[in-house]
Amino acid sequence: MTYCVLLSADFDRSVDKLNFIQDEDPENTYLSPFFCFSHLSESRLSHEQINDLKADFLTMCDGLFVLDEFQEEERFLIDLAKKVGMPIEQIKI
């Protein structure tokens, strides 16, 4: 299974937690849209186009993990996950 992981504002701790989760569960894949799409921040794509890519990415995942206090700009992914009935798990770091 593949899970989407939203990082918290505490980036370093979030990355450590993401790595820990992946190490503890090697049979599944945990990916952050931040890592998948951060290289596009300097592209000619609009913010809306990048968010569309993130939404497409989420719909290919089996669940959503939210690490601590997510960045507010990612709320649309949580709303989308709820809309499609995707399991969402909040994780404290």
N, C-alpha and C positions, 0 to 999 in steps of 0.2 A: 504494500500500500504506500501511497505517497501523501504526505501531509504538508500543508502550507503553514509556515511559522511566521507570525508577526513579531518583530523584535521590539523591545521596549526602548525608551529614551536612554537607558543605561546600556549603551551599545556593547561595551566590553563584557559586561556580565551576561548580556543576552547571547553573545557569540559563544561564551564559555558554556552556557546552559544548552544552547543548540548543539554544540559538539558533544556534550555529555549525553543528551537525549539520543543522538545518533549512535554514539558508542554503545549505549545500553540496549539499543534496539536495532541491530544491524540488518534485520530482515525487512525493515521498512525504510523509507527515504523521507528525510525532513529537509525542506527547502524554504528559504526565505525569499519573498519577492524582491527584497532589498538587494540581495546578492545577484539575483537573476537579472534585474533591470537597472541597477545603479549606473551602469555604464551609459545608459541612455539619457542621463540628466544633461549631458552636454550635446545631445543630438538635436536635430531640427524637429523632432517630434514634440507635439504640444503636451502639456501636462495631462490633458484629457486622453490623448492617444496612449500615453504611458499607462494611465489608469485602466484603459481598456485592455491593454496587454496583461496587466496584473489580474484583472477580472477573468480573462480567458484562462490564465494560469491557474487561478483558484478553482475554476470549474473542472479542471482536470485532476484535482486532488480529491482525496477521500475524507479529509477532515481539516480543521483549522485549529492550530495551537496559538494562543495569544500569551506572550510573555509579559507579565506584569502590566504596567501602564503603557499601552501601545501609543504610537504617535497618532494624534487625532486625524491626520490626513489619510490614515489607513482605515478609518471607521467604515468607509464604503465597502471594504472587503468583509467586515463582520456582518454588515447589513445584508450583503449578497449571500453570504453563507447561511444566514438565518432564513432568507427568502427561499433558498433551494433546499432547506432542511438538512444542511450539512452539519455533522457533529462539530461542536466548538468546545475546546477545553482551555480554561484559563490556568496558567501556570505561574506560580510565584518564583521569583529568582532571588 
